[in-house]
Amino acid sequence: MRRIINTKIIFWYTLLFVQIAFGQGKDTSKTDWLLSSKYQSSITSSPDHKELIIQNGLVKRIFRLDPNVVCYDYTNLVTGQQLIRAVKPEAQIQLNGKWYNIGGLYGQDERAYFLPAWLDNLREGTQDFKYKGHKISNLQPLLPWEAGKWWATNKQAATGKEIVFEYDSSIPALKGLMIAVHYAIYDNLPLISKWVTIDNQTAAPIKINQIIHEQLAVVEEESAVVGKVAEMHKQHGIYVESNFAFNNAMRYHLSDQTTHWKRDTTYTSQVNYDLNTPALLEIYPEKGVGVNLATAEQLTSIRTWELLMDSYDRERRGMAIRKMYRTIAPWVTANPIFMHLVSKDDEQVKHAIDQCVATGYEALILSFGSHINMEDTSANNLAKWKKLADYAHQNNIKIGGYSLFSSRKISEKDDVINPKTGKTGGAFFGNAPCFGSEWGIAYSQKIKVFFSKTGFDIWENDGPYPGDQCASTSHPGHKGLDDSQWKQFAMQKELYHWLNKRGVYINAPDWYFLDGTHKIGLGYREVNFSLPRENQKILNRQNIYDGTWEQTPSMSWGFVPLTAYQGGGAAAVLEPLHDHLKDYKQLMMQYYGAGVQACYRGPRLYDTEETKETVKEVINWYKKYRDILNADIVHLRRADGRDWDGILHISLEGEIKGLAMLYNPLKENIRRKIELPLYYTGKDEKVSVSVEEGTPTSYKLNRNYKVELEVEIPAEGYTWLVVK
């Protein structure tokens, strides 16, 4: 109980701090950046032209330009926190086995803090890449995305500014190797992105072993006298995400391959006796780059987004990350209503399309176990699926299909070679093809041919490249072990970029959002769908609650197996649908009520007229409240089977400011007093609340931006509240 109380106190003190930091009055929408759109980016020179300032009213970085570029100020303008305690190079690159600094200055003795007065006493390195100039431009879209046809809540590309610092080397062997360090700052977010590009204009190939494109000597989060790096708190004031993440964990922090918190042995005044404080942040791919860059070739490093945080509160931090995704990758807000069809023949596909039309569904995906094969690019197969795609499009239904890349064995020639054994086997999924093999290269081309020739709209790509290194020296897509991960990952990304540009919607169970995918698994254990339906309802609500802290509802899919899946008897399945209509409807309401699309996997959406009308009722309800149901989630109470549970959608836009979904797992009706936290609606005085479609009642918000009301929830059922 004490822990719960303390958590609530921390949250509301955090809100109070944010309000004070912004000088907040009554109208929160004019001050808190999560509720505002007034923070515009700028990149300006200091009056003496010695410095450049990147800022947007929320975050600021200042760079000294002479005698070389160094960032000495990284400030969270919301909290006033200075993140930098010591200056570091702008980047570090290992070329032909030797390390080089890009920019940076030397001579700082005290590493616990930095004073701008010290700048004039710092010196450049003779072997470092030297600043030559910079270019400033408006921020360009991350990907060329066709936004019009996917029911996205955000169709606009991010806005802001970009600056490119250009460097070259005085070392004879590196003359002509041009390196650029890019920064992008985003409007209305405390967010800066960074990456490096390399252009080889020398006369010979250069081996790019590794690129550390960000190195920050940050202030420590705690002062522990003893302790190891892995055991101590990392700096919570900065959240880092890169577009180099994989391993099928379906959570970014477990998929990240690039964020490294290290000890800084030059920081000798730290409290830790063994100098183990994790106060050095470096961003680079764990396995290296390993690429031989030929003359006239260019290479782009991974790209990192650094989001500055103003709170420890989990909900607020999640809100910040979700706003980041909606801004930098607007395609993740697309959320079509789709069925997962298990088909044996073409007539079943047509029948499913007809059922989608009849119930208001918008898309059909041929699931695993169906008769689709996207790797078959024969004229007959392509013509067959184009005919079915045309039939779907004539009925205003999008169509897609499932294809598996990894977790299967292709051949000894084409599979990943284990560097420890020199043989196949031992990959992430046991056996797996190498994307750089002849088969892998052909697979990518076949997928492109299939979508080009058939007009399909959706790709469900199971087992995308999961990061396997390959020791083969005969695969045409990579030279050997060193470059195998980098090259395979680039091939996977290139395929997603190609599809995204064509407007293809992509489901993939790995963290490729920043390279064009739209949806990932919500997080569930597949064998749980063989449990009784009563268990599944509670487990699904737990999955929704747990899986939406750092993801928007549209970024995840759930699962509703209409027929037997992973085992389970009659108590587990929904077929025949008319016999389990109450459970079928509630499972739909749970997912649609969360704004999460589920894979309704089976041969049909309805089996009787009554079932059809039930499905139509839920879909019509979802479409009526679609905007608010796709909005952010505030977590009210996690499902535990003992009492009510629920979530609250909130939005700044439109007439409807909130919609709460409340559930009762008990076998009797209950009445409960429930608090609705409405701070993130931007309202601060009064709202009206209606129970389902009932008469609205006016409520005054208390000092914590909450309203309290008494709600009746039916036994083993649900209700919803609409806030205006």
N, C-alpha and C positions, 0 to 999 in steps of 0.2 A: 504493500500500500504506500509506504514512504517513497519507494522508487517512482510509482505512478504519479504521486503528488508532485515530487520534485521535477519530473519531466514536464508536467503541465506548467509549473512555475517558470521553468527555464524557457518554455515556448512563449509565454506571455511577456516575460521580461525581454525576450528577444524582440518581440513585436514593439514593445515600448522603446527599446533601444533604436530600432530602425526608424520609428516615428520621430524620436528626438534627433537622430542623426540627419534626417531630412528636414527638420524644422516643421514636422507635420502638424497641420491643423485638423479640421474636421474632414476635409475632402481628401481621402487617402489616395484616390486615383491620380492626384496631381503630384505625388511625392514618391511613394514606394515604386521602385523600378519594375517590380512584378505586376504593378497595376497601371503602369504609365507608358506612354510612347513619346516622350519629349526629349530623350537623350540622344543627341546627334553627334556623330563622330567628326573629329578634325585631326589633321596632321599639320603642325605649324613649326616654324623656326623660332628660336629665341631671338631677342633683339640684336644680339651680337653675332648671330648666325653660327655660333659654335655648337648649338644643340638643336635637336628635333624632339618635339613633344607629340606623342600619340595619346589622345584622350577623348572621352565622350561624356564626362560628368559622372561616370561610374567607376572607370578604371583609367589609370594613367601610366605610361612608360616614357621615360626621358632618356635620350641617347646623347652622349658627348661624341662629336664627330672627329676631333683632332686631338692627338696625332693618329688615333685609330678609333673605330666605333666601339663604344662600350655603353651598356645599359646600367645606369646607376640608381634609377628610381623606378619602382614598380609599386604603385599605391592603389589600394582599394579605397576609392573615394566615398564609398558608402559608410565604411567603418573608420576610415582614416589610417588603416593598418599599412605600414611599410613592409613589403615582403623581402626586399633585398638587404642582406647584411654584408655582402662582399661582391665585388665585381668579378665577372668571368668572361671568357671569350664568347662571341656571338654564336659560334658553332665550332665543332672539332671534326676533322675528317682524316681518316686513315687512308693514305694513298701508297700503293706499292709497299705496304707493310710499315709505313712511317706516318706518325701523327703530325698534323698541322693545325694550328689555331686559325680561326677566321675572326678577324678583329680582336678586340680585347686590349687591356692595358695592365701593366705590372707595377708593383711597388707598394701595394696596400699591406701594412703590417698587422694592424688590428682587424680581425675578421668577424667580430661579434656585431659590428655595425659599421656603417659607412657615412662619412661626412662629405658633402659636395666640395668643401674647401680643399679636400685632398686631391681633387682631380688634376690640378695644375702640376702636381708633383709626380704623377704617374707617367710611365714611359711605354712606348710600343716595343714589340718584339721584332727582331731583325728577320726571323724566319717565318713570321706570320703573314697570312694573306692580308693585304692592305686595302682599305676603303678607297674607292675611286669616284663614287658618286651615288645618287639615288634617284628614284622615280616615284611619283605619287599618282594614284589613279583611283577611280571609284571601284568599289568591290564588285568583282565578277561572280556570277552564279557558280556554285560548286559543281553542278552538273546541268547539262541542257535537258530540262524535264518538261514533258508535255503534260500540263496540269489539268486540262479541260475535262477529261472524261472519267475521273476516278473519285468523285464525291469527296474531294479534299476540303478540309476546313481552312487551310492556308494554301493559296495558289501563287503567292508572291515570293520571289527570290529575296534573300537577305540583302540589306543595304548597309553601306559603311564605306570605309576607305582602306586602301592597300598601299604599302610602301615597300619598295624593293631596294635594298642596299647592295651595291655591286662591289666585288673585290677581285683583285688579281694578285699574282705572286712575282717577286723579283728573282726567285730561284730559277736559273736557266732551264732546268728540266721541266719546270712547271709553267714556263712562259706560254700564254695562250689558254691556260686552264682558267676559265671564268666561273666564279662562284657568286651566286646571288642568294641573299637571305631575305625572305619575304615575311612581312607582318600584315595581317588583316585585322581591323577593328570593326566591330559590329554596332550598328545603332541599337539603342535601347537594351543593351545587355552588357554586363561587366565581363566581356568576352574578347579575347585576342587569340588569333590563330597564327601559327608560325610553321614555315617549311623552308627547305633549301633546294635550289636547282644548280646543277653542274653542267657546264658546256665545255666539251673538250675540243679546243681549237689548236691543240698541239699537233706535232707531226707523228705522234705514236700513241698507241693505246695506253690507257692508265687503269690500273686495278683499283677500284673503289672498294676497299675492304669493309669500311664502316663509316657511318655518318651519325654523329651526335648533334642533332640540329637544335637542341635546347639544353642549356646548362645553367641552373640557377642556384646560387648560394643563398638559400632562404632562411628566414628567421625560424628558430626551432619552435616546436609545439609544446615541449616540456623540457625541464631541466632535471635529468635523472643522473645521480652520482655514479651509479653502476647500471648496467643493462646493455643488451645487444641491439643492433640496428633494427632487427625484425621485431623486437619486443616493445619498442618505444612508439609513442604516438607520432604519426606523420603530420605535417602542416595541414590543418583542416581548412585553411583559408583559400586554398586553390584546389580546384577539381580539374583533372587533366584527362582528356580523351583523344585518342588518335585513330586514324583510319587504317590501323594495322592490328586487327583483333580477330581472333578465331580460337576455337577448341570446343565448340558446341555446348558450352556451359549455359548459353542463353542469358547471360548476365555480363555486362561490360567488364566489371572489375575482375571477373574470373577469366575473361577472354583477352584482356589486355596483354600485349607482348612487348610493350615499349617503356613503361614507366618504371624508373629505377631510383629508389631512395637510398642514398649512400652516406657513409661517414666522410667527413672532410678533415683530414689530418693536418691541414694548414690552419684550421680553426683551433688554435691551442688555448684559447681562453674560455672554451666551453666548460660546462660544469662536469660533464662525464669524464671520469678519470682515464678511461681507455679511448677517449675521443670517438665514441661510437654513436653520437647523436645523429639521427637521420636528417641532416640539414643541407644536403646536397641533392638536388633533383636533376637527373639526366634522362633525356628522352632519346631512345634509339632502339632499333630492332635487336632483340636478344641474340639471334643467330647471325647477325651481320648482313651485309649487302652482297659482297663477293662478286661484283660485276666487273668484267673487263669493258671499259668504256672506250669505244673506238674513236678515231678522229672524226670530228663533225657530229658526234652523237651527244645527246643530252640525257640527263637523268634527274628525276625529281624524287626527293626524299619522301618519307612518310610525312603526314601533316598532322599537327597537334592543335587542339583547341584547349585554351586555358580559361576556365570560368572561375571568377573570384567569388567566394562565398561570404555571406554576412551573418551566418547563423550555424549553430550546431543542430537545430531542430530538423528532424528527418523530413517532415512534410515540406518545410520551406526549402530545404536543399533539393528535394525531389522536384518541387515546383520550378526551381531555377534550371535544373537539368532538362526538364520537359520543355520549358520555354526555349532553351537552347536548341533542342532537336527540331521543334516546330519552325524555328527561324532558319537554321543553317541547312536543314534537310526537309523542306516543306512537303516532299513526297510522302513522308511517313504519316502525314495527317489524312491521306487517302484511306478510305475504309469501305470497300464495296461489300454488299451482302451476298455471300456465296454459299453454294452447296458443294459438298464433296461426294461425287458420284462414284459408286463401285459398279462398273459396267462390264458386260460380256460381249455386247454387240452394238451396232450403230443405232438400232431401233431404241435401245434403252437410253441412249444419249438424247435422241429426239424427244422421247417421253419425258425425260428429266427437264429438258429445256421447256417443254410445254407446262410442266408443273411449276417451274420458276416463274413463267409468265403469269400463271393463274394465281400465284400467292404473293407476287411482288418482289421475288428475289431478283438480283441484278446480275449474277454471274454463276457460272458452273465450272467446277474444277474436276477433271477426271482424276480420281484418287489413285494411290498405289493399289496394285491388284486389279486395275482396270485394263482394258484391252488396247490402250494407247501405247505407242512406242515412238518417241520423238527421235530416236537414233536411226530409224528407218527412213531414209530420204529417197526411197524409190518413188518413181512417178506415180504408181498406183496408190501408195500409202499417202503421199502428199495430196493427191487429188481427193481421196476419201475424206481426209480431215479438213480440207478446204471446203468441201461441200457441207460438212457438219458445222464448220465455223460460219459459213454463209447463212445457214439455217438459223443459227443462234443470233447472228447480227440482224437478220430480217425481223426477228422477234425482240430486238433491243436487249439482248442478253450477251454479256461478255463470256468468253470461253477460254479455258486453260487446261493444263495438264501437268502431271507429275513426271519427274525424271530424276533418277539416282545417279550421282557421280561417284562418291567414295563408298567405303564400307562394302566393297565387293572385289573379287579377284578377276582380273582380265587375262593376264598371261605373265609368264616369267619375264618376257621381253618388255612388257609395258608397265608392270607394277613397280611401286616404290622399292628401291633397293636399300635395305637396312645398312647403315654405315658400320654397325657393330659386327654384323655377320657377313656382309657382302652378298646377301641373298634377299629374296622377297620375304615379307612377313615382318611383324613387329611395328607396323604403322599405327596411327592413332586408332583406326578401326580394325587392327589386325592386318588384313590384306587390303590394299587400296591401289588404284592406278596412279601413276605420276601424270600430272597435268602437262609436263613437258615431254612425255613420251609421244610416239606416233599416234597411239590411240587417244591420248588426252587432247592433242592438237586437233585431231579429227572430230572428237566429241564436241568441242566448242564450235567448230565449223558446222557440224550437223544441226546443232541447236539453232544456229543463225539461219541455216537454210530452211529448217522447219517453220520458224516464225515468219520468215520472209515469204514463203510460198503459201502458207495456210491462212495467214492473217490472225493467228491466235493472239489473245490479249493477256494471258496470265501464264507465268511459269512458276511452278512449285518445284524448287531445286533442292532435293534432299541430299544430305552429305556433300555440301560444297567443300572446296579445298580447306582441310582442317589444319594445315601447317606442317605436314610431313616433309622432312628433308629426304632427299634422294641421292644416293651415292653413285648412281649410274653415270658413266662418262660417254654413253652412246645415245642417250636421249637427245633429240634435236632441239628441244626447248630450253636446255640449260647445259652448262659446261661440265659441272660436277657437283660435289656436295656443297661447296661454298655459296654458289649462287642459286641453288635449287629452290630454297624457300622463297627468296625474293622473286625469282622468275615465275614460279607457279602462282604465287599470290597475285602477281601482276596480270597473269593470264585470266585468273578468275575475275579480277576487278574489271579488266577490259571487256569481258563478256557481259557483266552486269551494266557497265556504262553503255554498251551497244544496245542492250535491251531497254534500258531506261530512256535512252534518247528516242527510241521508237514508241515509247508510251506503254511498254509492257510492264504489267504489275508483277512483282517478284516476292514470293514467300520463300524464305530460306532459314533453316534453323542454325544460323550463326550470325555474328555481329558485323554484317557488311552494310549497315544502314548508311554510313557516310560515303559509300560507293554505289548507292542506287537501289538497295533492297528496301522493301516496304514493311515487311512483317516478319516476326520471329515467334517461336513458341512462347506461350505465357509462362510456362514452367509447370510441368506435371509429370507424374509417373504413369507411364502407359498402362501398366498392369492394374492400376487403380480403377480403370474403366471396366474391369471384370468384377468389381465389387457391386453389391446391391445398389439400386438406384438411390435409396435413402442416404447411403454413404456418399455416393457421387455428388449429390446436391450440396452437401456441406463441404466436401473436399474441393469442389469447383469454386465455391465462394471463398474458401481459404486461398486457392490459387490466384483468384482475381485480386483479392486484397493484398497478397504478398507480392504479386507480379507487377503492380502498377505504382510503386513508389517512385521509380526513376524512368518509367516508360509511359507515354500517352496510351490511352485505350486502343487507339488505332494501330499501335506498333506491335500488337500481340494477337495471336490466335489461340483459341481454346479448342475443346474437343467434345463432341457429343456423338458417340457411336450408336447409330440407329439399329445396327445389327451387331452380332457378337464380335468382340474385339479382344484379343489377348486372353481368350477363354471367358469364363463366367457363364452362369446358367440363366434360367428364365428371369431371375430376380435382377439381373444386371442389364438386360437389353430392353429397348423400347419397342421393337417389333413384336407383334403387330401393333402399330402405332395407336389405333383406336382403342386398344385395351389398356394403354398406359398414357392416356391423354393428359391427365393432370400433371404427371411427372414430365412429360414432353414439353408442355407449356411452361412449367416452372423453369426447366433447364434453359429454354429459350429466353425467358424473361430475365434470368440471372445474367446471361451473357449480353443480351441486347441492352439490358438495364445498366450494364457496366460500360457499354460502348465497345465491347470486345466481340469480334466476329469469331464464331466457333466453326469448326469443320463438322458439319452435320453429315456424317459419313454413312452411306447406305444406298439402296437402289431407288429410293423415292422419298419425297417430302411428305406425302399424305397417302392414305389408303382408303379413306371414306370421305364423304362430303363433310361430315362433322370435323374430321381431322383437318381437312382443307380450310374450313372456316376458322378454325383455331389458329392455324399457321398464318392466315391472312390477318387475323385480328392482331397478333403479336407484331407482324411486320408493319402493319399500318400504324400501330402505336409507336414503334421505333422510329418510323419516318416522321411522325408528327413531332416527336421530341428529339429528332436526330442531332440538331445543333448542340443542345445542352448535353446529350448523352455522349457526344464525342469530345466534350470539354474535360478539363482537368478534374481529377478525383481528389477529394479530401477523405481520409480514412476515419470512419466513425468508430466501429467496433468489429473486431475480427470474429469470424464464425467459430464457435466452440461447441455448438450443440446444446449449451446449457441455458442460453438466453438469447435475446434478439441480437442481430448483427446487421451491419449496413455500411453503405458508402454514400457520399454526397458529391454530385457533380456541381461545379461552380463555373461561372463565366462572367466576364465584364461586358460582353456583347449581347445585344438583343433584349427583348422584354423579359424572358425567362432567365433569372440569375442563378437558379440552383434547382437541382432535382435529386432528392434523396431516395434511395432504394433500401427498404427495411424488410428484414426477414425474421420469421418466427419458426424455429425448428421444433418447438414443443407441441404437444398433442392437445393443448387447449389455447383458446384465445388469450392474449395478454394485453394489458395497458401499461405503457411505460412513458415516463418523462424523458424526453430526448432533447439534447442540446444540438443545435445546428450552428457550427462555426462559419460565419459569413464574411469574415474579413476580406477574403480573396474575391468576393463579388464586387468590391469597391463601394458597397453601400454602408452607411454609417448611422442612419437614423431609423427608418422604418422599412419593412417589407410586408408583403402579403403572402400567406402560405395556404395552399389548398391541399386537402387529402384526396389524392387521385383527381377526379374531375369535379370535386365538390366545390361548395361555395368558399371563396377565399376569406381568411381572417387576417386582420392587420396586427402586426407585432412590432414593438419597439426594440431595437437592438440595445443590449446592455453595454457596459464599458469595455467588455472583451469582444465586442462585435458578434455576439451570439444571441439567438433566441431560444427559449425553452418552451416546449409544447408537449401535451400529452397525446399519445398516439395509440390506437388499437390496431394490433396486427393479428390476422386470423391464424388459427392453428395450422401448423405445417404449411404456412403460406407466406404471403408478402403483401406489402402495400408500397405506395410511393407518395412523395410530397413534392409539390411544385412551388418554387419560390419566385415571386415576381417583385 
